[in-house]
Each structure stands twice: as structure tokens, then as C-alpha cells.
């Protein structure tokens, strides 16, 4: 399925979800005002067909993956592993298509597109209000969390043969790409990341906010 078709379908689905999410957020606020909620859409199943922008940082933002010189990323041995295993994701998750991707000194950015033959969106979403709560108990099979969890695991396994101190931040950031404009903006950001490294948020801030 092409990305424009994804975005057309998602516009209809997300418009329904938006109202339900506002209601759920208000209910949570009054139920427990001290609880910190996930920034994810609580009524969205992250195994559904969509394009997702992924960011994963290394533990303590350490430069395990190499350095940027003159606007170009020079990969270390561990950076080569992070790059190699990303492109092997579709071998283990055949319904995943990969788009723009970059390995930076202390993080990676990438776009993954989930494109399953059967997509459980649409009318089913109204019966899935429990999704947000279930996520904390089980990340689910063939979801963004299981895909990224598998990727992080294999990189860690082999990177620690090079440096036993290697590690990822426990969480990662994901963002649903909702339309062509957002897609082009994110794609350009990924491609131009090395050239703009000195001004990049991740080059100076040791504690980015994450949602997973």
C-alpha cells in the first residue's frame, strides 16, 4: 500500500480517535491527577498499518556509534552494527517497510511503515478503548514496541562484544506520521541530521523526553 493511501485512511480514523482521546485524558485527570500519562494515543493500536517516526537514544547519550565530522557521520564498529541490523528488520517482520534512516553518535532516527495484509483499524477502534492500559501489561506481537524491542536487543547483544558498557535508554520515542507534509518534513530532518549536528537537540541535551 502506498503512503498517500495510508495517510488518507489515517485522516478518517484519527479524526474519530481524537475525540475519544480527549475524553479519556479528562477522565484520567480527574481519576488520578498525579499520574503521568503516556504521550502516545491511548486509543491507537501501534500494530496498525501506518508510518512511524522512531528515535532511540543510547544510555546516558554516550557516543557509541561514531562521530560527525564536516557534516558527515563516521560510524564506529557499533554504529555499523546499528545500521546493519536496522536494515534486517524486514527479514524478521515481513510486513515492515523501511524508509529514511540515520545512525548518529548517540541515537538513531528511522521511519518504519507497517503494512499488513489485514489492518484492524476503522470500526474496531471504538471497541479498543482499553488499548492504552493493556500496553503497560503486554507490548503485543507485531507492534512497533515488539519491532523496536527486537532491534534494540540484537544490537545490544553484538555491541557488548565490542564494549560491555553499551546500552540503550530504556524507552524510545515514536510518532505517527499523519500526512504527506509531516512525512516530507521528518524525512528531510533525518537526511540532514549529520549536517546540522551542532545545532541538534540530541547533541547537547542529555535527557530527552521519551514515551516508551
C-alpha positions in Angstrom: 0.0 0.0 0.0 1.3 3.5 -0.9 1.9 6.1 1.7 -0.7 8.5 0.3 -3.3 5.8 0.7 -2.1 5.3 4.3 -2.4 9.0 5.1 -5.9 9.2 3.5 -7.1 6.3 5.7 -5.5 7.6 8.8 -7.1 11.0 8.4 -10.5 9.5 8.8 -9.5 7.2 11.6 -7.6 9.8 13.6 -10.4 12.2 13.4 -12.6 9.7 15.3 -9.8 8.9 17.7 -9.1 12.5 18.6 -12.4 13.0 20.4 -12.2 9.7 22.3 -8.6 10.6 23.4 -9.7 14.0 24.8 -12.5 12.3 26.8 -10.1 9.6 28.1 -7.5 12.2 29.1 -10.0 14.2 31.1 -11.2 11.0 32.8 -7.7 10.2 33.8 -7.0 13.7 35.0 -9.9 13.5 37.5 -9.3 9.9 38.4 -5.7 10.5 39.4 -4.2 13.9 39.0 -0.7 12.8 39.9 -0.4 10.0 37.4 2.0 10.7 34.4 0.3 9.5 31.3 2.0 8.2 28.1 2.2 10.7 25.3 1.0 8.0 22.9 -2.5 7.9 21.6 -4.3 5.7 24.1 -6.9 4.6 21.6 -4.4 3.8 18.8 -3.1 0.2 18.4 0.6 0.5 17.5 0.4 -2.7 15.5 -2.0 -1.0 13.0 -0.9 0.0 9.5 0.8 3.4 9.5 4.1 5.2 9.0 6.0 5.7 12.3 9.0 8.0 13.0 11.3 6.3 15.5 14.0 7.7 17.7 16.2 5.6 20.0 19.0 7.0 22.2 21.9 5.3 23.8 22.2 5.1 27.5 23.3 8.5 29.0 23.6 9.8 25.5 27.1 8.3 25.1 28.7 8.4 21.7 28.9 4.7 21.0 28.0 4.9 17.3 30.8 7.2 16.0 31.2 10.9 15.4 30.1 13.6 13.0 33.0 15.3 11.0 32.4 18.1 8.5 28.7 17.3 8.4 29.1 13.6 7.7 28.6 10.7 10.1 31.5 8.4 10.6 30.3 5.1 12.0 32.2 3.2 14.7 32.1 -0.6 14.8 29.0 -0.4 17.0 27.5 2.2 14.6 28.0 -0.2 11.7 26.1 -2.9 13.8 23.2 -0.4 14.5 23.0 0.3 10.8 23.2 -3.3 9.7 20.6 -4.7 12.0 18.1 -1.9 11.2 18.0 -3.0 7.5 17.5 -6.6 8.6 14.2 -5.8 10.3 12.0 -6.8 7.3 13.7 -10.2 7.4 12.1 -10.8 10.8 9.0 -8.7 10.3 8.0 -9.1 6.6 5.1 -6.6 7.0 7.5 -3.8 7.7 8.9 -1.5 5.0 11.8 0.8 5.8 12.1 4.4 4.7 14.7 7.1 5.7 17.2 6.1 8.4 20.3 7.5 10.0 22.7 6.4 12.7 24.0 9.4 14.7 26.7 9.4 17.5 24.2 8.7 20.3 20.9 7.9 18.7 19.2 6.6 15.6 16.3 8.0 13.6 14.2 6.0 11.2 10.8 5.7 9.5 9.1 2.3 9.6 5.9 1.5 7.7 3.7 -1.3 9.0 1.8 -2.7 6.0 -0.1 -5.8 7.0 -2.5 -7.6 4.6 -5.2 -7.2 7.3 -5.4 -3.9 9.0 -7.5 -3.9 12.2 -8.4 -0.2 12.1 -11.6 1.5 11.3 -14.8 0.4 13.1 -12.8 -1.8 15.5 -11.2 1.2 17.2 -14.4 2.0 19.1 -14.1 -1.3 20.9 -10.4 -0.8 21.8 -10.6 1.9 24.5 -8.7 -0.5 26.8 -5.6 -0.4 24.5 -3.7 2.2 26.5 -4.0 0.2 29.7 -3.2 -3.1 28.0 0.0 -1.6 26.6 1.6 -1.5 30.1 1.0 -5.2 30.6 1.9 -6.6 27.2 3.6 -4.8 24.3 1.9 -7.1 21.8 3.0 -9.2 18.9 4.0 -7.5 15.7 3.7 -4.0 17.1 6.1 -1.0 17.0 7.2 -1.9 20.5 8.0 -5.6 19.6 9.8 -4.5 16.4 12.0 -1.9 18.2 12.5 -4.2 21.2 13.9 -6.9 18.9 16.1 -4.4 17.2 17.5 -3.0 20.4 18.1 -6.5 21.7 20.2 -7.7 18.8 22.2 -4.5 18.6 22.9 -4.8 22.4 24.0 -8.5 22.1 26.6 -7.8 19.5 27.7 -4.3 20.6 28.6 -5.6 24.1 31.1 -7.9 22.5 32.9 -4.7 21.5 32.1 -2.7 24.6 30.5 -4.2 27.6 29.2 -0.8 28.7 27.0 -0.4 25.7 23.3 0.2 26.4 20.2 1.9 25.2 17.9 4.2 27.1 15.1 2.0 28.4 12.4 3.8 26.4 12.2 5.1 22.8 10.2 7.8 21.0 7.6 7.1 18.3 5.4 9.4 16.3 2.6 8.5 14.0 3.2 10.3 10.6 -0.2 11.6 9.7 0.1 13.2 6.3 2.5 13.9 3.3 3.6 17.2 4.7 4.7 15.7 8.0 6.3 12.8 6.2 8.4 15.1 4.0 9.5 17.3 7.0 10.6 14.2 9.0 12.3 12.6 6.0 14.3 15.8 5.4 15.1 16.1 9.1 16.6 12.6 9.1 18.6 13.1 5.9 20.0 16.4 7.0 20.7 15.4 10.6 24.5 15.0 10.3 24.9 18.4 8.5 23.0 20.1 11.4 24.5 18.1 14.2 26.0 21.0 16.1 22.5 22.5 16.4 20.8 19.2 17.1 18.7 18.7 20.3 20.4 15.3 20.9 23.9 16.7 20.7 23.6 18.8 23.8 20.6 17.7 25.9 21.4 14.6 28.0 17.9 13.8 29.0 15.3 13.9 26.2 11.7 13.1 26.9 10.6 9.6 25.7 7.3 7.9 25.6 8.2 4.2 25.5 
